[in-house]
């Protein structure tokens, strides 16, 4: 059978997917060769038999498409258009509301850059992890982060990152372990986000090759705690390897500078060697580097405000409490230190640090270590070895980098208790005597620190059943002993230590924040990265030998969300060898803090270091009996002032007002749960699914009858879905169970994207053919045409294609773009609707006009993108020029030949960067392609409109006049189909109003809100206003100005045509 070849532009369904013909030829033997492009625009060559071609040809232009399927396809195109263009969509359905400074960092500084090389250096506790998660997920949504991401963090933060990404952003991150790295296969392609420990990545060759080998490529690399990437460590060189194979690079640290210009310049050079040249051999600089805002951002705590404009961070107060040990405790401490000096001569420094710290902490802790030593001495001799401290724990200069690692201290204790002994009988006898002394001390008198702790609790009104307390100890033995004492005293208490798994840890944190128990006793490893703002009093039962750890402890309470001033108390026993040094130093720091309004508490380590004081070395020296000189208060004040000044010079004031305006704008454009639920219901009508209430509010059950649900909804016969993640969280908090399989359909969730693809596939053939729909809010009929186009941009490395569907309305010889929100007014025809009018095909004149309107709309979108990119490029060029001036100054003292060579190298690098900027500047678009159309019948009747068409313009004019008199700028949006008539913004307060106007010629009568109007009222809440104007035929009068009508009325929370009867209108008028 001879079959005519399909013409160019004809669509054919092949293997379930729709493709567009570009050319066709007879290949012989009844085979037809098609050259096509798929839905993504990719070219393909396909061979079909005649029968396959006939079966796959999509009827064109006969208006015979199924209405529900066509409308579902339009909804899919709406979501395809809207999701990448919403400024902030990730958190629309997630249980997280970002603060202004977080939004400013991500949307104002980071997402605007086609290629990000950035150091986020906000002060501690400001939510940098949240900002990184926002950038990752929003970047993926808009196409900036197109491939895999790797996040490299200190080992103790891997679990926290894993947990936060899943909980806050729905991102599943896979850990790179030594076992995974040893596998020669590539990383599992099912995961696009990977986590790895900084230590493992740096020191394990297989892990390093897997992450940064010659074949590695990452779209985004993130380093947390980036201040660890110092020139004196191996971390910086390892990080440089990752930076070289990553398109986007984000470094995060609360301490980017700390008074060490050399280190800071090394970090900035890691980001961009061209902009920030750096000589590792040079350590002294006459001037401080001031990085570009394109590369660096730091905001100070005192500048940050919450959603209500109040300060985010409360005041902090610190006090060192001197504790006189009771005679029994003093005797134990002295006896333990004498034992160390007698039996650990060859490893005295390590032994003093282990036994001495534990003896200073509690009788329970030192007894536990003595019992472990006793067990070792009583064991086999061959199991004892010469104690070797873990690498990097204790060096000739003091404490090393491993001093911040609890595991290193644990290994050191294990080494000591398993050490060889020179006189086993004598040492066993001494240990037994010591244990007896401890037992007598425990029974003789209450611990001195405990008495002071009880006094502090009384000072703050912390009694049985009232208030909460956080207590830190270095040792699990002490922590468990303290928990038992609190329980005996009538305080509910729990322990958080490093061995607690993350599930238990999460539950414990949530219970504490919910007030389920009063006292949390935590070790440093247990408390790392956990937020406990429900308490405002913290006690350091003992002190770590790291001031960074002290800062981190304070950060558990002094964080966003803390509603009270924070009080921190350090219990110090001057009788111990290091106690007097601790007491003097902390007291001097506290005095300095009072002079600097608490700023010193985030700079303890840096302040001490700048004053020439090494806290860890001082502890070792004090235990060894060596003299320790502690800097006085004035010296510390001077050090801290210089540090604060340097921090200030790097800081960028948070532009809170702009961020708050962005939040207001987001509310007007968000795809929120109302729209998501409406899309699900539209697909359900097409697929004949049943949608009903689920097990909790905000959760719905979707059940299929004819075939299993698509994979987006689990692929089974029924599923629970939620349009917002907070609905699931609230249900769980209310006690609901069995919700593990609820599918969250947020705009950036993978199931939502799959559901959009399903909607597109359902409707594409019916849209090509043409169909008929009804607009229940229109008196007149019109044609909607759907066009597809692609916009191509460049991110500095690769080209990115963005879909650009276009919706054009044609009527009365005009073709204009309309808002996608107008789809909410459309439905499939019903038996009572008037018969569809017009022609059975799309007239050529209408097609031509629509095509021209689509081309112009696409050109406008391209122009906006070009303007945005050129603004960024202008700033980037300016930074390049400024860098060149700084570079020339920095090498001015070099020999002429060397200077000339360096300038030539810089010129080459600058030229290369300029070429990349030219690539980024280019924005191109494809031709527009007609991919569907529908004939829309006006389904409204004058008597059921709820307003008088002839009175509408009078009413609009009346409302505009009133608003302008009240100080609003007003934009008329009647023709856009948005679901409201006017957009008003106050010139002073910046308040926004979306206003729907209903005009009536005579007295007041019932009002109807069309589907899109009622949907907008539900979505935009208090930004949406309903104005009703009566007597428009004579003397117009605004009788109702109702803010948030959806809240004031008891309608269903769904997209439907909604009537406000006269009685309800009179009630609203009375209320106002």
Secondary structure, DSSP 4 states (H G I P E B T S, - for coil): ---PPPPTT-EEEETTEEEEEEEEEEEETTEEEEEEE-TTS-EEEEEEEHHHHHHHBPP-SSS-S-HHHHHHHHHHHHHHHHGGGSS--GGGGSS----HHHHIIIIIIITT-SS-EEEE-PPTTS-HHHHHHHHHHHHHHHTSS-S-EEEEE-GGGHHHHHHHHHHHH----EE--HHHHHSSSPPPTT-SEEEEEHHHHHH-HHHHHHHHSTT--EEEEEESSGGG--TTSSHHHHHHHHHHTEEEEEEE-S-S-TT-HHHHHHHHHHH-TTTS---TT----SS-----TTTEE---GGG-B-TTSSBSS--EEEEEEE----HHHHHHHHHHHHHHHHH-GGGHHHHIIIIIHHHHH-HHHHHHHHHHHHHHHHS-GGG-B---PPTTTEETTEE-GGGG-HHHHHHHHHHHHTB--S-HHHHHHHHHHHHHHHHHHHHHS--HHHHHHHHHHHHTT-BTTB--EEEE-S-HHHHHHHHHHHHHTT--EEEE-TTS-HHHHHHHHHHHHTTS-SEEEE-HHHHTT---TT--EEEESS--S-HHHHHHHHHTTSSTT--S-EEEEEEE-TTSTTHHHHHHHHHHHHHHHHHTTTGGGG-HHHHHHHTT--HHHHHHHHHTT---PPP-HHHHHHHHHHHHHHHHHH-----HHHHHHHHHHHHHH---HHHHHHHHHHHHHHHT-EEEE-SSTTEEEEE-SSSPPPGGGTSSSEEEEES-HHHHHHHHHTT----TTPEE--TTSHHHHHHHHHHHHHHHHHHHH-EEEEETT-SS-EEEEEEE-EEEEE-SSSEEEEE--EEEEEETTEEEE--GGGGGGEE---TTSPPP-S-SS--HHHHHHHHHHHHHHHHHHHHHHHHHHHHHHHHHHHHHHHHHHHHHHHTTTS-HHHHHHHHHHHHHHHHHHHHHHHHHH-EEE---EEEEEEEEEE---GGGSSS-HHHHHHHHHHHHHHHHHTTEEEEE-GGGTSS-SEEEEETTT--EEEEEEEE-SSS---EEE-HHHHHHHHHHGGGEEEEEEE-TTSS-EEEEEEESHHHHS---SSSS-EEE-HHHHHHHHHH-
